[in-house]
Amino acid sequence: MQRARIPEWLEAVPEPMSLPFDQADLLAILALRFGMVPQGVVRRIRAVTDVATLERLVQAAVRVEDWQAFMRELDAVLGHAWLGDAQDERPRGGLA
């Protein structure tokens, strides 16, 4: 069985071209799991430009038990401290 060949034009696309999709995917997962994502968190995620970091955050968003656990992971990855009682950092609604 032969593997499908990736078109040359696709191989030439620089990696940052995919970043908005990864950021949007992460935000969509968070919104589905936890509800409306606070603007402060959206800004922090939109500032991430490293693909490996985004992938780690996507994995965390899928596996964590609750919003606080995701925020701890976000802080660990991005090196920022989250104040657990900050009103604008809490999601509203969601499945979890």
Secondary structure, DSSP 8 states (H G I E B T S, - for coil): -------HHHHTS-GGGGHHHHHHHHHHHHHHHHSB--HHHHHHHHT---HHHHHHHHHHHHH-SSHHHHHHHHHHHHT----TT-GGGS-BS---
